[in-house]
């Protein structure tokens, strides 16, 4: 029963996909990050399906891009973008570590959060236009797999990287995680994701895997240096940046 509850919890925490309401205890969280990548499977499948549909029925690039953005915000609830914005406010505060961690907990939005969000959206829009106008629809499927891959990496980081503070949602879930089992689940998801991406387009898959690994290594070094570890907000920043970097690479494919 804990396995089923962990699956439900993964979808209820990190998406707005409807799931049954169940009574949860702390022990029910132990496989949550093992199932977190499956949220990316659903998002990626719907995203790729929409792009293929839009291309087939000659829907314009701007319309397709706007619908994609709204779709992603609705299905995720904006939880990762929220983390990205909080992180940008903290980083650009230029305060000490404790000050930055306090800003991460602040629910208010600062100027730098808005500025960096606009920058992110413009970069993503530019990359999206190249991806959508590509005649090879294999790239659409690879882009869908990026949502799966980014959540695999995010789950790995959450379970294995040091937490910057004792409180927070991420730390509360990690404390209940069954580390060895979840790492095996993450590894299985990684193998499946690589197999799918390689089958669809080996070259694009290799580029995405390299970029994803580079962002993960940077995330580990950067978060430890500035914040002393990772938090839920930093995890949102990492997921957003890994997806953006992969989009930019795919735009050049």
FIKOLZA-1660 file (N, C-alpha, C; in steps of 0.1 Angstrom, whole numbers, plus 5000, padded with zeros to 4 digits):
% residues 253
   i   px   py   pz ch aa at
   1 5008 4988 5000  A  X  N
   1 5000 5000 5000  A  X CA
   1 5009 5013 5000  A  X  C
   2 5020 5012 5007  A  X  N
   2 5029 5024 5007  A  X CA
   2 5034 5027 4993  A  X  C
   3 5036 5017 4985  A  X  N
   3 5040 5020 4971  A  X CA
   3 5030 5028 4963  A  X  C
   4 5017 5024 4964  A  X  N
   4 5007 5031 4958  A  X CA
   4 5005 5045 4963  A  X  C
   5 5006 5046 4976  A  X  N
   5 5005 5060 4982  A  X CA
   5 5017 5069 4978  A  X  C
   6 5028 5063 4977  A  X  N
   6 5040 5071 4972  A  X CA
   6 5038 5076 4958  A  X  C
   7 5032 5067 4950  A  X  N
   7 5029 5071 4936  A  X CA
   7 5019 5082 4935  A  X  C
   8 5009 5081 4943  A  X  N
   8 4998 5092 4944  A  X CA
   8 5004 5105 4949  A  X  C
   9 5013 5103 4959  A  X  N
   9 5019 5115 4965  A  X CA
   9 5028 5122 4955  A  X  C
  10 5035 5115 4947  A  X  N
  10 5044 5121 4937  A  X CA
  10 5036 5130 4927  A  X  C
  11 5025 5124 4923  A  X  N
  11 5017 5132 4913  A  X CA
  11 5009 5144 4920  A  X  C
  12 5005 5142 4933  A  X  N
  12 4998 5152 4939  A  X CA
  12 5007 5164 4943  A  X  C
  13 5020 5161 4947  A  X  N
  13 5029 5171 4951  A  X CA
  13 5035 5179 4939  A  X  C
  14 5038 5172 4928  A  X  N
  14 5046 5178 4917  A  X CA
  14 5038 5180 4904  A  X  C
  15 5025 5179 4905  A  X  N
  15 5016 5181 4893  A  X CA
  15 5002 5185 4898  A  X  C
  16 4994 5189 4889  A  X  N
  16 4980 5191 4891  A  X CA
  16 4971 5180 4884  A  X  C
  17 4978 5169 4881  A  X  N
  17 4971 5158 4875  A  X CA
  17 4962 5151 4886  A  X  C
  18 4949 5150 4883  A  X  N
  18 4940 5145 4893  A  X CA
  18 4943 5131 4898  A  X  C
  19 4944 5129 4911  A  X  N
  19 4947 5116 4917  A  X CA
  19 4937 5113 4928  A  X  C
  20 4935 5101 4932  A  X  N
  20 4926 5098 4943  A  X CA
  20 4932 5104 4956  A  X  C
  21 4923 5108 4965  A  X  N
  21 4927 5114 4978  A  X CA
  21 4928 5102 4988  A  X  C
  22 4940 5101 4994  A  X  N
  22 4942 5090 5004  A  X CA
  22 4948 5096 5016  A  X  C
  23 4947 5089 5027  A  X  N
  23 4953 5093 5040  A  X CA
  23 4967 5089 5040  A  X  C
  24 4976 5099 5042  A  X  N
  24 4990 5096 5041  A  X CA
  24 4997 5098 5054  A  X  C
  25 5007 5089 5056  A  X  N
  25 5016 5089 5068  A  X CA
  25 5030 5092 5063  A  X  C
  26 5039 5094 5072  A  X  N
  26 5053 5097 5068  A  X CA
  26 5059 5085 5061  A  X  C
  27 5056 5073 5065  A  X  N
  27 5062 5061 5059  A  X CA
  27 5058 5060 5044  A  X  C
  28 5047 5067 5040  A  X  N
  28 5042 5066 5027  A  X CA
  28 5050 5074 5017  A  X  C
  29 5059 5082 5022  A  X  N
  29 5067 5091 5014  A  X CA
  29 5080 5084 5009  A  X  C
  30 5083 5072 5013  A  X  N
  30 5096 5067 5011  A  X CA
  30 5100 5063 4997  A  X  C
  31 5090 5062 4988  A  X  N
  31 5092 5059 4974  A  X CA
  31 5088 5071 4965  A  X  C
  32 5085 5082 4971  A  X  N
  32 5080 5093 4963  A  X CA
  32 5089 5097 4952  A  X  C
  33 5102 5099 4955  A  X  N
  33 5111 5104 4944  A  X CA
  33 5114 5093 4934  A  X  C
  34 5111 5080 4937  A  X  N
  34 5112 5070 4927  A  X CA
  34 5102 5071 4917  A  X  C
  35 5090 5076 4921  A  X  N
  35 5079 5078 4911  A  X CA
  35 5078 5092 4905  A  X  C
  36 5086 5101 4910  A  X  N
  36 5086 5115 4905  A  X CA
  36 5088 5115 4890  A  X  C
  37 5098 5108 4885  A  X  N
  37 5100 5108 4870  A  X CA
  37 5088 5105 4862  A  X  C
  38 5078 5097 4867  A  X  N
  38 5067 5093 4860  A  X CA
  38 5058 5105 4857  A  X  C
  39 5059 5115 4865  A  X  N
  39 5052 5128 4862  A  X CA
  39 5057 5134 4849  A  X  C
  40 5070 5133 4847  A  X  N
  40 5076 5137 4835  A  X CA
  40 5072 5129 4823  A  X  C
  41 5069 5116 4825  A  X  N
  41 5064 5108 4814  A  X CA
  41 5051 5113 4809  A  X  C
  42 5042 5116 4818  A  X  N
  42 5028 5121 4814  A  X CA
  42 5029 5134 4808  A  X  C
  43 5037 5143 4814  A  X  N
  43 5039 5157 4808  A  X CA
  43 5045 5156 4794  A  X  C
  44 5056 5148 4793  A  X  N
  44 5063 5146 4780  A  X CA
  44 5054 5140 4769  A  X  C
  45 5046 5130 4773  A  X  N
  45 5037 5124 4763  A  X CA
  45 5027 5134 4758  A  X  C
  46 5021 5142 4767  A  X  N
  46 5011 5152 4763  A  X CA
  46 5017 5163 4755  A  X  C
  47 5029 5167 4759  A  X  N
  47 5036 5178 4752  A  X CA
  47 5039 5174 4738  A  X  C
  48 5045 5162 4736  A  X  N
  48 5049 5157 4723  A  X CA
  48 5037 5155 4714  A  X  C
  49 5026 5150 4721  A  X  N
  49 5014 5148 4713  A  X CA
  49 5008 5161 4708  A  X  C
  50 5009 5171 4716  A  X  N
  50 5004 5184 4712  A  X CA
  50 5012 5190 4701  A  X  C
  51 5025 5189 4701  A  X  N
  51 5033 5194 4690  A  X CA
  51 5031 5187 4677  A  X  C
  52 5029 5174 4678  A  X  N
  52 5026 5166 4666  A  X CA
  52 5013 5170 4660  A  X  C
  53 5003 5171 4669  A  X  N
  53 4989 5176 4665  A  X CA
  53 4990 5189 4659  A  X  C
  54 4997 5199 4665  A  X  N
  54 4998 5212 4660  A  X CA
  54 5005 5213 4646  A  X  C
  55 5015 5205 4644  A  X  N
  55 5022 5205 4632  A  X CA
  55 5013 5199 4621  A  X  C
  56 5006 5188 4624  A  X  N
  56 4997 5181 4614  A  X CA
  56 4986 5190 4609  A  X  C
  57 4981 5198 4618  A  X  N
  57 4969 5207 4615  A  X CA
  57 4973 5222 4612  A  X  C
  58 4987 5223 4610  A  X  N
  58 4992 5236 4606  A  X CA
  58 4989 5248 4615  A  X  C
  59 4989 5245 4628  A  X  N
  59 4987 5255 4638  A  X CA
  59 5000 5264 4639  A  X  C
  60 4999 5277 4640  A  X  N
  60 5011 5285 4639  A  X CA
  60 5021 5283 4651  A  X  C
  61 5033 5288 4648  A  X  N
  61 5043 5286 4658  A  X CA
  61 5040 5294 4671  A  X  C
  62 5036 5306 4670  A  X  N
  62 5033 5314 4682  A  X CA
  62 5022 5308 4690  A  X  C
  63 5011 5304 4683  A  X  N
  63 5000 5298 4690  A  X CA
  63 5004 5285 4697  A  X  C
  64 5011 5277 4690  A  X  N
  64 5016 5264 4695  A  X CA
  64 5024 5267 4708  A  X  C
  65 5033 5277 4707  A  X  N
  65 5042 5280 4718  A  X CA
  65 5033 5285 4730  A  X  C
  66 5024 5293 4728  A  X  N
  66 5016 5299 4739  A  X CA
  66 5007 5288 4746  A  X  C
  67 5002 5279 4737  A  X  N
  67 4994 5268 4743  A  X CA
  67 5003 5259 4751  A  X  C
  68 5015 5256 4746  A  X  N
  68 5024 5248 4753  A  X CA
  68 5028 5253 4767  A  X  C
  69 5030 5266 4767  A  X  N
  69 5034 5273 4780  A  X CA
  69 5022 5272 4790  A  X  C
  70 5010 5275 4785  A  X  N
  70 4998 5274 4794  A  X CA
  70 4996 5260 4799  A  X  C
  71 4998 5251 4790  A  X  N
  71 4996 5237 4793  A  X CA
  71 5006 5232 4804  A  X  C
  72 5019 5236 4803  A  X  N
  72 5029 5232 4812  A  X CA
  72 5026 5239 4826  A  X  C
  73 5022 5251 4826  A  X  N
  73 5018 5258 4839  A  X CA
  73 5006 5251 4845  A  X  C
  74 4996 5248 4838  A  X  N
  74 4984 5242 4843  A  X CA
  74 4987 5228 4849  A  X  C
  75 4995 5220 4842  A  X  N
  75 4997 5206 4846  A  X CA
  75 5007 5205 4857  A  X  C
  76 5017 5215 4858  A  X  N
  76 5026 5214 4870  A  X CA
  76 5022 5223 4881  A  X  C
  77 5013 5232 4879  A  X  N
  77 5009 5241 4889  A  X CA
  77 5019 5253 4891  A  X  C
  78 5029 5253 4882  A  X  N
  78 5039 5264 4883  A  X CA
  78 5049 5262 4895  A  X  C
  79 5049 5250 4901  A  X  N
  79 5057 5248 4913  A  X CA
  79 5072 5249 4910  A  X  C
  80 5077 5245 4898  A  X  N
  80 5091 5246 4895  A  X CA
  80 5095 5260 4891  A  X  C
  81 5086 5267 4884  A  X  N
  81 5089 5281 4881  A  X CA
  81 5089 5289 4893  A  X  C
  82 5081 5286 4903  A  X  N
  82 5081 5293 4916  A  X CA
  82 5095 5292 4922  A  X  C
  83 5100 5279 4922  A  X  N
  83 5113 5277 4928  A  X CA
  83 5124 5284 4920  A  X  C
  84 5123 5285 4907  A  X  N
  84 5132 5292 4899  A  X CA
  84 5133 5307 4902  A  X  C
  85 5121 5313 4904  A  X  N
  85 5120 5327 4907  A  X CA
  85 5125 5330 4921  A  X  C
  86 5122 5322 4930  A  X  N
  86 5127 5324 4944  A  X CA
  86 5142 5323 4944  A  X  C
  87 5147 5314 4937  A  X  N
  87 5162 5312 4936  A  X CA
  87 5169 5324 4930  A  X  C
  88 5163 5330 4919  A  X  N
  88 5168 5342 4913  A  X CA
  88 5168 5354 4922  A  X  C
  89 5158 5355 4930  A  X  N
  89 5157 5366 4940  A  X CA
  89 5169 5364 4950  A  X  C
  90 5171 5352 4955  A  X  N
  90 5181 5349 4965  A  X CA
  90 5195 5351 4960  A  X  C
  91 5197 5346 4948  A  X  N
  91 5211 5348 4942  A  X CA
  91 5214 5362 4940  A  X  C
  92 5205 5370 4935  A  X  N
  92 5208 5384 4931  A  X CA
  92 5207 5394 4943  A  X  C
  93 5204 5388 4955  A  X  N
  93 5204 5396 4967  A  X CA
  93 5218 5400 4972  A  X  C
  94 5228 5392 4968  A  X  N
  94 5242 5394 4971  A  X CA
  94 5244 5394 4987  A  X  C
  95 5235 5388 4994  A  X  N
  95 5237 5387 5009  A  X CA
  95 5245 5375 5012  A  X  C
  96 5246 5372 5025  A  X  N
  96 5253 5360 5029  A  X CA
  96 5244 5348 5028  A  X  C
  97 5249 5336 5031  A  X  N
  97 5242 5324 5029  A  X CA
  97 5229 5324 5037  A  X  C
  98 5229 5328 5049  A  X  N
  98 5217 5328 5057  A  X CA
  98 5206 5338 5051  A  X  C
  99 5211 5349 5046  A  X  N
  99 5202 5359 5040  A  X CA
  99 5195 5352 5028  A  X  C
 100 5203 5346 5020  A  X  N
 100 5198 5339 5008  A  X CA
 100 5188 5328 5011  A  X  C
 101 5190 5320 5021  A  X  N
 101 5181 5310 5025  A  X CA
 101 5168 5316 5031  A  X  C
 102 5169 5328 5037  A  X  N
 102 5157 5334 5042  A  X CA
 102 5149 5339 5030  A  X  C
 103 5155 5344 5020  A  X  N
 103 5148 5349 5008  A  X CA
 103 5141 5338 5001  A  X  C
 104 5147 5326 5001  A  X  N
 104 5141 5314 4995  A  X CA
 104 5127 5311 5001  A  X  C
 105 5126 5314 5014  A  X  N
 105 5114 5311 5022  A  X CA
 105 5104 5322 5021  A  X  C
 106 5108 5334 5016  A  X  N
 106 5099 5345 5014  A  X CA
 106 5089 5343 5003  A  X  C
 107 5077 5345 5005  A  X  N
 107 5066 5343 4995  A  X CA
 107 5065 5355 4985  A  X  C
 108 5071 5366 4988  A  X  N
 108 5070 5378 4980  A  X CA
 108 5080 5376 4967  A  X  C
 109 5076 5383 4957  A  X  N
 109 5083 5382 4944  A  X CA
 109 5091 5395 4943  A  X  C
 110 5104 5394 4940  A  X  N
 110 5113 5406 4938  A  X CA
 110 5115 5409 4924  A  X  C
 111 5121 5420 4921  A  X  N
 111 5123 5425 4908  A  X CA
 111 5132 5415 4899  A  X  C
 112 5142 5410 4906  A  X  N
 112 5151 5401 4898  A  X CA
 112 5144 5388 4894  A  X  C
 113 5134 5383 4903  A  X  N
 113 5126 5371 4899  A  X CA
 113 5119 5374 4886  A  X  C
 114 5113 5386 4885  A  X  N
 114 5105 5389 4873  A  X CA
 114 5115 5390 4861  A  X  C
 115 5126 5398 4863  A  X  N
 115 5135 5400 4852  A  X CA
 115 5141 5386 4846  A  X  C
 116 5144 5377 4856  A  X  N
 116 5150 5365 4851  A  X CA
 116 5139 5355 4846  A  X  C
 117 5127 5357 4850  A  X  N
 117 5116 5349 4844  A  X CA
 117 5114 5353 4830  A  X  C
 118 5114 5366 4827  A  X  N
 118 5112 5371 4813  A  X CA
 118 5124 5366 4805  A  X  C
 119 5136 5367 4810  A  X  N
 119 5148 5362 4803  A  X CA
 119 5146 5347 4799  A  X  C
 120 5141 5340 4809  A  X  N
 120 5139 5325 4807  A  X CA
 120 5129 5323 4796  A  X  C
 121 5118 5330 4797  A  X  N
 121 5107 5328 4787  A  X CA
 121 5111 5331 4773  A  X  C
 122 5119 5342 4772  A  X  N
 122 5124 5346 4759  A  X CA
 122 5133 5336 4753  A  X  C
 123 5142 5331 4761  A  X  N
 123 5152 5320 4757  A  X CA
 123 5144 5308 4752  A  X  C
 124 5134 5304 4761  A  X  N
 124 5126 5292 4758  A  X CA
 124 5118 5294 4745  A  X  C
 125 5113 5306 4743  A  X  N
 125 5105 5309 4731  A  X CA
 125 5113 5308 4718  A  X  C
 126 5126 5313 4719  A  X  N
 126 5135 5313 4707  A  X CA
 126 5138 5298 4704  A  X  C
 127 5141 5290 4714  A  X  N
 127 5144 5276 4712  A  X CA
 127 5132 5269 4707  A  X  C
 128 5121 5271 4712  A  X  N
 128 5108 5264 4708  A  X CA
 128 5105 5267 4693  A  X  C
 129 5107 5279 4689  A  X  N
 129 5104 5282 4675  A  X CA
 129 5112 5274 4665  A  X  C
 130 5125 5272 4668  A  X  N
 130 5134 5263 4660  A  X CA
 130 5129 5249 4661  A  X  C
 131 5126 5244 4673  A  X  N
 131 5122 5230 4674  A  X CA
 131 5109 5227 4667  A  X  C
 132 5099 5237 4668  A  X  N
 132 5086 5234 4662  A  X CA
 132 5087 5235 4647  A  X  C
 133 5096 5243 4641  A  X  N
 133 5097 5245 4627  A  X CA
 133 5106 5234 4621  A  X  C
 134 5112 5226 4629  A  X  N
 134 5120 5215 4624  A  X CA
 134 5111 5205 4617  A  X  C
 135 5114 5200 4605  A  X  N
 135 5106 5191 4597  A  X CA
 135 5106 5177 4603  A  X  C
 136 5116 5174 4611  A  X  N
 136 5118 5161 4617  A  X CA
 136 5110 5160 4631  A  X  C
 137 5099 5154 4631  A  X  N
 137 5091 5153 4643  A  X CA
 137 5097 5144 4654  A  X  C
 138 5108 5137 4650  A  X  N
 138 5115 5129 4661  A  X CA
 138 5119 5138 4672  A  X  C
 139 5123 5151 4669  A  X  N
 139 5127 5160 4679  A  X CA
 139 5116 5163 4688  A  X  C
 140 5103 5163 4684  A  X  N
 140 5092 5165 4693  A  X CA
 140 5092 5154 4704  A  X  C
 141 5094 5142 4700  A  X  N
 141 5094 5131 4709  A  X CA
 141 5106 5132 4719  A  X  C
 142 5118 5136 4714  A  X  N
 142 5129 5138 4722  A  X CA
 142 5127 5149 4732  A  X  C
 143 5120 5160 4728  A  X  N
 143 5117 5171 4737  A  X CA
 143 5107 5166 4748  A  X  C
 144 5098 5157 4744  A  X  N
 144 5089 5152 4754  A  X CA
 144 5097 5143 4765  A  X  C
 145 5107 5136 4760  A  X  N
 145 5116 5128 4769  A  X CA
 145 5124 5137 4778  A  X  C
 146 5127 5149 4774  A  X  N
 146 5135 5158 4782  A  X CA
 146 5127 5160 4796  A  X  C
 147 5114 5161 4795  A  X  N
 147 5107 5163 4808  A  X CA
 147 5108 5151 4817  A  X  C
 148 5109 5139 4811  A  X  N
 148 5112 5127 4819  A  X CA
 148 5126 5127 4824  A  X  C
 149 5136 5130 4816  A  X  N
 149 5150 5130 4819  A  X CA
 149 5153 5140 4830  A  X  C
 150 5147 5152 4829  A  X  N
 150 5150 5163 4839  A  X CA
 150 5145 5159 4853  A  X  C
 151 5134 5152 4854  A  X  N
 151 5128 5147 4866  A  X CA
 151 5136 5135 4872  A  X  C
 152 5142 5127 4864  A  X  N
 152 5150 5117 4868  A  X CA
 152 5163 5123 4875  A  X  C
 153 5169 5133 4869  A  X  N
 153 5180 5139 4874  A  X CA
 153 5177 5147 4887  A  X  C
 154 5165 5153 4887  A  X  N
 154 5160 5161 4899  A  X CA
 154 5158 5151 4911  A  X  C
 155 5152 5140 4908  A  X  N
 155 5150 5130 4919  A  X CA
 155 5163 5125 4924  A  X  C
 156 5173 5122 4915  A  X  N
 156 5186 5118 4920  A  X CA
 156 5193 5128 4929  A  X  C
 157 5192 5141 4925  A  X  N
 157 5198 5152 4932  A  X CA
 157 5191 5153 4946  A  X  C
 158 5178 5152 4946  A  X  N
 158 5171 5154 4959  A  X CA
 158 5174 5143 4969  A  X  C
 159 5176 5131 4964  A  X  N
 159 5179 5120 4973  A  X CA
 159 5193 5119 4977  A  X  C
 160 5203 5123 4969  A  X  N
 160 5217 5121 4971  A  X CA
 160 5225 5134 4975  A  X  C
 161 5219 5145 4972  A  X  N
 161 5227 5158 4976  A  X CA
 161 5223 5162 4990  A  X  C
 162 5232 5169 4996  A  X  N
 162 5230 5174 5010  A  X CA
 162 5219 5185 5010  A  X  C
 163 5211 5185 5020  A  X  N
 163 5201 5196 5021  A  X CA
 163 5207 5208 5028  A  X  C
 164 5203 5220 5023  A  X  N
 164 5209 5232 5028  A  X CA
 164 5203 5236 5042  A  X  C
 165 5191 5231 5045  A  X  N
 165 5185 5233 5058  A  X CA
 165 5177 5222 5063  A  X  C
 166 5173 5222 5075  A  X  N
 166 5166 5210 5081  A  X CA
 166 5151 5211 5078  A  X  C
 167 5146 5223 5076  A  X  N
 167 5132 5225 5073  A  X CA
 167 5129 5224 5058  A  X  C
 168 5116 5226 5055  A  X  N
 168 5112 5227 5041  A  X CA
 168 5106 5214 5036  A  X  C
 169 5098 5215 5025  A  X  N
 169 5091 5203 5020  A  X CA
 169 5101 5193 5014  A  X  C
 170 5111 5197 5007  A  X  N
 170 5120 5187 5001  A  X CA
 170 5127 5179 5012  A  X  C
 171 5132 5186 5023  A  X  N
 171 5139 5179 5033  A  X CA
 171 5130 5169 5041  A  X  C
 172 5117 5173 5042  A  X  N
 172 5107 5165 5050  A  X CA
 172 5105 5152 5042  A  X  C
 173 5104 5153 5029  A  X  N
 173 5102 5141 5020  A  X CA
 173 5115 5132 5020  A  X  C
 174 5126 5139 5019  A  X  N
 174 5139 5131 5018  A  X CA
 174 5142 5123 5030  A  X  C
 175 5138 5129 5042  A  X  N
 175 5140 5122 5055  A  X CA
 175 5133 5108 5055  A  X  C
 176 5122 5107 5048  A  X  N
 176 5114 5095 5048  A  X CA
 176 5118 5085 5036  A  X  C
 177 5127 5090 5028  A  X  N
 177 5130 5082 5016  A  X CA
 177 5138 5069 5019  A  X  C
 178 5134 5058 5012  A  X  N
 178 5142 5046 5013  A  X CA
 178 5153 5047 5002  A  X  C
 179 5165 5052 5006  A  X  N
 179 5175 5056 4997  A  X CA
 179 5179 5046 4987  A  X  C
 180 5183 5034 4991  A  X  N
 180 5188 5024 4982  A  X CA
 180 5177 5020 4972  A  X  C
 181 5165 5018 4976  A  X  N
 181 5154 5014 4968  A  X CA
 181 5151 5025 4958  A  X  C
 182 5150 5037 4962  A  X  N
 182 5147 5048 4954  A  X CA
 182 5158 5050 4943  A  X  C
 183 5170 5049 4947  A  X  N
 183 5181 5050 4937  A  X CA
 183 5181 5039 4926  A  X  C
 184 5176 5027 4930  A  X  N
 184 5174 5017 4920  A  X CA
 184 5163 5021 4911  A  X  C
 185 5152 5026 4916  A  X  N
 185 5141 5031 4908  A  X CA
 185 5145 5042 4898  A  X  C
 186 5153 5051 4903  A  X  N
 186 5158 5062 4895  A  X CA
 186 5167 5056 4884  A  X  C
 187 5176 5047 4887  A  X  N
 187 5184 5041 4877  A  X CA
 187 5176 5034 4866  A  X  C
 188 5166 5026 4870  A  X  N
 188 5157 5020 4860  A  X CA
 188 5150 5030 4851  A  X  C
 189 5146 5041 4857  A  X  N
 189 5140 5051 4849  A  X CA
 189 5150 5057 4839  A  X  C
 190 5162 5059 4844  A  X  N
 190 5172 5065 4835  A  X CA
 190 5175 5056 4823  A  X  C
 191 5176 5043 4826  A  X  N
 191 5179 5033 4815  A  X CA
 191 5168 5033 4805  A  X  C
 192 5155 5033 4810  A  X  N
 192 5144 5033 4801  A  X CA
 192 5144 5046 4792  A  X  C
 193 5146 5057 4799  A  X  N
 193 5146 5070 4792  A  X CA
 193 5157 5071 4781  A  X  C
 194 5169 5066 4784  A  X  N
 194 5180 5066 4775  A  X CA
 194 5177 5057 4763  A  X  C
 195 5171 5045 4766  A  X  N
 195 5167 5036 4755  A  X CA
 195 5157 5042 4746  A  X  C
 196 5147 5049 4751  A  X  N
 196 5137 5055 4743  A  X CA
 196 5143 5066 4734  A  X  C
 197 5150 5075 4740  A  X  N
 197 5156 5086 4733  A  X CA
 197 5166 5081 4722  A  X  C
 198 5174 5071 4726  A  X  N
 198 5184 5066 4716  A  X CA
 198 5177 5060 4704  A  X  C
 199 5166 5053 4707  A  X  N
 199 5158 5046 4696  A  X CA
 199 5152 5057 4687  A  X  C
 200 5147 5068 4692  A  X  N
 200 5141 5078 4684  A  X CA
 200 5151 5086 4676  A  X  C
 201 5162 5091 4683  A  X  N
 201 5172 5099 4676  A  X CA
 201 5185 5098 4685  A  X  C
 202 5194 5090 4681  A  X  N
 202 5206 5088 4689  A  X CA
 202 5214 5100 4691  A  X  C
 203 5216 5108 4680  A  X  N
 203 5224 5120 4681  A  X CA
 203 5218 5130 4691  A  X  C
 204 5205 5133 4689  A  X  N
 204 5199 5143 4698  A  X CA
 204 5199 5138 4712  A  X  C
 205 5197 5125 4714  A  X  N
 205 5197 5119 4727  A  X CA
 205 5210 5121 4734  A  X  C
 206 5221 5118 4727  A  X  N
 206 5234 5120 4732  A  X CA
 206 5237 5134 4737  A  X  C
 207 5233 5144 4729  A  X  N
 207 5235 5158 4732  A  X CA
 207 5227 5162 4745  A  X  C
 208 5214 5157 4746  A  X  N
 208 5206 5160 4757  A  X CA
 208 5212 5154 4770  A  X  C
 209 5217 5141 4769  A  X  N
 209 5223 5135 4781  A  X CA
 209 5235 5142 4785  A  X  C
 210 5244 5146 4776  A  X  N
 210 5256 5154 4780  A  X CA
 210 5252 5167 4787  A  X  C
 211 5243 5174 4781  A  X  N
 211 5239 5187 4786  A  X CA
 211 5232 5185 4800  A  X  C
 212 5224 5175 4801  A  X  N
 212 5217 5172 4814  A  X CA
 212 5228 5169 4825  A  X  C
 213 5238 5161 4821  A  X  N
 213 5248 5157 4831  A  X CA
 213 5256 5170 4835  A  X  C
 214 5259 5178 4825  A  X  N
 214 5267 5191 4828  A  X CA
 214 5259 5200 4837  A  X  C
 215 5246 5201 4835  A  X  N
 215 5238 5210 4844  A  X CA
 215 5237 5204 4858  A  X  C
 216 5236 5191 4859  A  X  N
 216 5236 5184 4872  A  X CA
 216 5248 5187 4880  A  X  C
 217 5260 5185 4873  A  X  N
 217 5273 5187 4880  A  X CA
 217 5274 5202 4884  A  X  C
 218 5270 5211 4875  A  X  N
 218 5271 5225 4879  A  X CA
 218 5261 5228 4891  A  X  C
 219 5249 5222 4891  A  X  N
 219 5240 5224 4901  A  X CA
 219 5245 5220 4915  A  X  C
 220 5252 5209 4915  A  X  N
 220 5258 5203 4927  A  X CA
 220 5269 5213 4932  A  X  C
 221 5278 5217 4924  A  X  N
 221 5289 5226 4928  A  X CA
 221 5283 5240 4932  A  X  C
 222 5275 5245 4924  A  X  N
 222 5269 5259 4927  A  X CA
 222 5261 5259 4939  A  X  C
 223 5252 5250 4941  A  X  N
 223 5243 5250 4953  A  X CA
 223 5250 5248 4966  A  X  C
 224 5261 5239 4966  A  X  N
 224 5269 5237 4978  A  X CA
 224 5277 5250 4981  A  X  C
 225 5282 5256 4971  A  X  N
 225 5290 5268 4973  A  X CA
 225 5282 5280 4978  A  X  C
 226 5271 5282 4973  A  X  N
 226 5263 5294 4976  A  X CA
 226 5253 5292 4987  A  X  C
 227 5247 5280 4987  A  X  N
 227 5236 5278 4997  A  X CA
 227 5240 5267 5008  A  X  C
 228 5251 5260 5006  A  X  N
 228 5255 5249 5015  A  X CA
 228 5247 5236 5013  A  X  C
 229 5240 5235 5001  A  X  N
 229 5233 5223 4999  A  X CA
 229 5221 5227 4990  A  X  C
 230 5211 5218 4989  A  X  N
 230 5200 5220 4980  A  X CA
 230 5187 5222 4988  A  X  C
 231 5177 5228 4982  A  X  N
 231 5164 5230 4988  A  X CA
 231 5153 5227 4977  A  X  C
 232 5141 5228 4981  A  X  N
 232 5130 5226 4971  A  X CA
 232 5130 5237 4960  A  X  C
 233 5133 5249 4964  A  X  N
 233 5133 5260 4954  A  X CA
 233 5145 5258 4945  A  X  C
 234 5157 5254 4950  A  X  N
 234 5168 5252 4941  A  X CA
 234 5165 5240 4932  A  X  C
 235 5158 5230 4937  A  X  N
 235 5154 5219 4928  A  X CA
 235 5145 5223 4917  A  X  C
 236 5136 5233 4919  A  X  N
 236 5128 5239 4909  A  X CA
 236 5137 5246 4899  A  X  C
 237 5147 5254 4904  A  X  N
 237 5156 5261 4895  A  X CA
 237 5163 5251 4886  A  X  C
 238 5168 5240 4892  A  X  N
 238 5176 5230 4884  A  X CA
 238 5167 5224 4873  A  X  C
 239 5155 5220 4877  A  X  N
 239 5146 5214 4867  A  X CA
 239 5143 5223 4855  A  X  C
 240 5141 5236 4858  A  X  N
 240 5138 5246 4848  A  X CA
 240 5150 5248 4839  A  X  C
 241 5162 5249 4845  A  X  N
 241 5174 5252 4837  A  X CA
 241 5178 5240 4829  A  X  C
 242 5176 5228 4834  A  X  N
 242 5180 5216 4826  A  X CA
 242 5171 5214 4814  A  X  C
 243 5158 5217 4816  A  X  N
 243 5149 5217 4804  A  X CA
 243 5152 5228 4794  A  X  C
 244 5155 5240 4799  A  X  N
 244 5158 5250 4790  A  X CA
 244 5171 5247 4782  A  X  C
 245 5181 5243 4789  A  X  N
 245 5194 5240 4782  A  X CA
 245 5192 5229 4771  A  X  C
 246 5184 5219 4774  A  X  N
 246 5181 5208 4765  A  X CA
 246 5174 5214 4753  A  X  C
 247 5164 5223 4755  A  X  N
 247 5157 5229 4744  A  X CA
 247 5166 5237 4735  A  X  C
 248 5175 5244 4741  A  X  N
 248 5184 5252 4733  A  X CA
 248 5193 5243 4724  A  X  C
 249 5198 5232 4730  A  X  N
 249 5206 5222 4722  A  X CA
 249 5198 5216 4711  A  X  C
 250 5185 5212 4714  A  X  N
 250 5177 5206 4704  A  X CA
 250 5174 5216 4693  A  X  C
 251 5173 5229 4696  A  X  N
 251 5171 5239 4686  A  X CA
 251 5182 5240 4676  A  X  C
 252 5194 5236 4680  A  X  N
 252 5206 5236 4671  A  X CA
 252 5207 5223 4663  A  X  C
 253 5200 5213 4667  A  X  N
 253 5201 5199 4660  A  X CA
 253 5195 5200 4646  A  X  C
% end
